[in-house]
Amino acid sequence: MKYSIFDMVGYTPIIELGNIKGTLSSEIKIFAKAEFLNPSGSVKDRAARAMILHGIETKELTKKKIILDSTSGNTGVAYAMFGAALGYKVKLFMPSNVSMERKKVIKAYGAEIVETSPLEGSDGAYNAAIKEAQDKPDLYFFPNQYDNFENSKAHYNTTGDELYKQCKPTHFVCGTGTSGTFMGISKRLKEYDETIQITLMQPDSPFHGLEGMKHMATTLNPKIFNADIADNRIEVKTEDAYKTARRLAAEEGLFVGISSGANVHAALEIAKTLPEGSRVATILCDNGYRYLSEPLWKDI
């Protein structure tokens, strides 16, 4: 039987976090789904895979077209990886302040990067990609990850289903970028058990250091995002996300990125308020190697 890079996506393990809990009751469990173990190193492999395969199935993506999208990094890496495997050219618009490591990985796969203003963030890259796609529609396949429901469907069909069967959570907490991970998992969990409490994690301000995360109150909201699915919200400071990411490495042996630190910090804060028997689940979005040049690891 032959396998491709597409077959390596998903079925990631669930990890119970025990050491980082501190004095929290042993009867309250915290689980983290290890999405950094996907082949390109992040949760975004699932959505990129789904959008590309849907494009091929609908014949919107042909060998004559270039895969085009905006990205803060991880989806871009996934597009570049799959494009290399299938023989498609890939062009990505991304803010110039995205980590050096992500840019190098994308270029290693042979994809083209167009850098946009860091002051405009992911919104600026998104608007630039839309203009490029509209100006040359015959040249590009534009999945548009922020507005493509194949993004959230990928997590509804796979990640959410896996997570429920692995740990049967009573609570789920996760941040949002495109919101595909949050929306797909949340919808699936609610269908399994409507009493599962969904918490939307957000950066605490528009000017934050949580790469890939959106402060929804001050940014363009993806069409796939629906805030109504969240039962609760929690804000996380950049410093707390950094601190928790470092603790995950030092105390749990999990070398993960900034958004993973933010998710776990939020999970720990929520767990402090819950009764015994609660089971809190979250996502470890990507690995820490993508941030070696960032402030996250500069002080170690």
VEXMIKOL-468718 format. One record per residue (C-alpha): z, y negated, x negated. Coordinates in steps of 0.5 Angstrom, whole numbers, padded with zeros to 4 digits, always signed. Example, Ala and Ser with C-alpha at 12.3 -4.5 7.8 and 13.67 -1.06 7.14 Angstrom:
BEGIN
+0016+0009-0025/+0014+0002-0027/
//
This chain:
BEGIN
+0000+0000+0000/-0002-0007-0003/+0003-0013-0002/+0001-0020-0003/+0006-0026-0004/+0006-0027+0004/+0009-0021+0004/+0015-0023+0000/+0017-0029+0005/+0023-0028+0009/+0029-0022+0010/+0033-0026+0006/+0040-0024+0005/+0046-0027+0009/+0052-0028+0004/+0059-0029+0006/+0063-0035+0002/+0070-0033+0000/+0072-0037-0006/+0070-0044-0004/+0074-0043+0003/+0080-0045-0001/+0086-0045+0004/+0082-0043+0010/+0084-0037+0014/+0081-0031+0012/+0080-0030+0020/+0075-0035+0019/+0068-0033+0016/+0063-0038+0013/+0056-0035+0012/+0050-0038+0008/+0043-0035+0009/+0040-0035+0002/+0033-0038+0003/+0033-0040-0004/+0031-0033-0005/+0024-0034-0002/+0018-0033-0007/+0017-0040-0008/+0025-0041-0008/+0026-0045-0002/+0026-0044+0006/+0020-0048+0007/+0016-0042+0005/+0017-0039+0012/+0014-0045+0015/+0008-0046+0010/+0006-0039+0011/+0006-0039+0018/+0002-0046+0019/-0003-0043+0014/-0004-0037+0017/-0005-0040+0024/-0010-0045+0021/-0014-0039+0018/-0013-0035+0025/-0016-0041+0029/-0021-0042+0024/-0019-0049+0023/-0018-0047+0015/-0024-0045+0012/-0026-0044+0004/-0029-0051+0005/-0023-0055+0006/-0017-0057+0002/-0010-0056+0005/-0007-0063+0006/+0000-0065+0007/+0006-0070+0006/+0012-0067+0003/+0018-0069-0001/+0017-0063-0005/+0019-0056-0002/+0014-0055+0003/+0009-0058-0002/+0011-0052-0007/+0010-0047-0002/+0003-0050+0000/+0001-0050-0007/+0003-0043-0008/+0000-0040-0002/-0006-0044-0004/-0007-0041-0011/-0006-0034-0008/-0012-0035-0003/-0016-0039-0007/-0015-0046-0003/-0015-0053-0006/-0009-0057-0004/-0007-0064-0004/+0000-0067-0003/+0002-0074-0002/+0009-0075-0004/+0014-0080-0006/+0014-0082-0013/+0022-0081-0014/+0021-0073-0012/+0024-0069-0018/+0020-0068-0024/+0021-0060-0023/+0018-0060-0016/+0012-0064-0019/+0011-0059-0025/+0012-0053-0021/+0006-0056-0016/+0002-0058-0022/+0003-0051-0025/+0000-0048-0018/-0006-0052-0019/-0005-0057-0013/-0006-0065-0014/-0001-0070-0013/-0002-0077-0010/+0005-0081-0011/+0007-0086-0006/+0012-0091-0006/+0019-0089-0007/+0022-0095-0002/+0018-0092+0004/+0021-0085+0002/+0018-0079+0006/+0015-0084+0012/+0011-0087+0007/+0008-0080+0004/+0007-0078+0012/+0003-0084+0014/-0001-0084+0007/-0003-0077+0009/-0005-0078+0016/-0010-0084+0014/-0013-0079+0009/-0014-0074+0014/-0017-0079+0019/-0021-0082+0014/-0024-0075+0012/-0023-0070+0017/-0029-0065+0015/-0026-0065+0008/-0019-0063+0010/-0014-0058+0014/-0008-0062+0015/-0003-0058+0018/+0002-0064+0019/+0009-0060+0018/+0013-0066+0021/+0009-0065+0028/+0006-0058+0028/+0010-0053+0032/+0008-0047+0028/+0013-0050+0023/+0019-0049+0028/+0016-0043+0031/+0016-0039+0024/+0024-0040+0024/+0025-0038+0031/+0021-0032+0030/+0024-0030+0024/+0030-0034+0021/+0034-0035+0027/+0033-0027+0029/+0035-0025+0022/+0041-0029+0022/+0044-0027+0029/+0043-0020+0027/+0046-0021+0020/+0052-0025+0022/+0053-0026+0030/+0055-0033+0029/+0060-0037+0033/+0057-0044+0030/+0051-0046+0026/+0050-0052+0022/+0044-0055+0019/+0041-0061+0016/+0034-0063+0018/+0028-0066+0014/+0022-0064+0018/+0027-0061+0023/+0023-0054+0023/+0029-0050+0020/+0034-0053+0025/+0030-0053+0031/+0027-0046+0031/+0034-0043+0029/+0038-0046+0034/+0033-0045+0040/+0033-0037+0038/+0041-0037+0037/+0042-0040+0044/+0037-0035+0047/+0042-0030+0044/+0048-0033+0046/+0048-0040+0049/+0056-0041+0047/+0054-0041+0040/+0055-0048+0038/+0050-0052+0034/+0052-0058+0029/+0046-0062+0027/+0048-0065+0020/+0046-0072+0017/+0046-0076+0011/+0051-0081+0012/+0047-0087+0011/+0039-0089+0011/+0040-0090+0003/+0042-0083+0001/+0041-0078-0004/+0040-0071+0000/+0033-0070-0002/+0029-0067+0004/+0034-0069+0009/+0032-0074+0014/+0037-0080+0017/+0034-0079+0024/+0037-0086+0027/+0033-0090+0022/+0026-0086+0020/+0020-0083+0024/+0022-0077+0028/+0018-0071+0027/+0015-0069+0034/+0018-0062+0033/+0025-0065+0033/+0029-0065+0040/+0036-0068+0039/+0039-0065+0045/+0039-0058+0042/+0045-0060+0038/+0052-0060+0041/+0055-0064+0036/+0053-0068+0030/+0057-0069+0023/+0055-0074+0017/+0055-0072+0010/+0056-0077+0004/+0051-0075-0002/+0057-0075-0007/+0060-0069-0002/+0054-0065-0002/+0053-0066-0010/+0061-0064-0011/+0060-0058-0006/+0053-0055-0010/+0057-0055-0016/+0063-0051-0013/+0058-0046-0010/+0055-0045-0017/+0062-0045-0021/+0066-0041-0015/+0061-0037-0012/+0055-0036-0017/+0050-0039-0013/+0046-0044-0016/+0043-0048-0011/+0040-0055-0009/+0043-0061-0006/+0041-0060+0001/+0045-0053+0001/+0051-0057-0002/+0051-0061+0004/+0050-0056+0009/+0056-0052+0006/+0060-0058+0006/+0059-0059+0013/+0060-0052+0015/+0067-0052+0011/+0069-0059+0015/+0067-0056+0022/+0071-0049+0020/+0077-0053+0019/+0077-0055+0026/+0076-0048+0029/+0080-0042+0032/+0081-0036+0028/+0075-0031+0029/+0070-0036+0029/+0064-0035+0025/+0060-0041+0022/+0053-0040+0019/+0049-0045+0015/+0043-0045+0010/+0042-0045+0003/+0035-0048+0003/+0033-0048-0004/+0035-0047-0012/+0038-0051-0016/+0033-0051-0022/+0029-0056-0018/+0034-0061-0019/+0036-0060-0027/+0034-0067-0028/+0037-0070-0022/+0044-0073-0022/+0047-0067-0019/+0047-0063-0026/+0047-0069-0031/+0055-0069-0032/+0056-0062-0033/
//
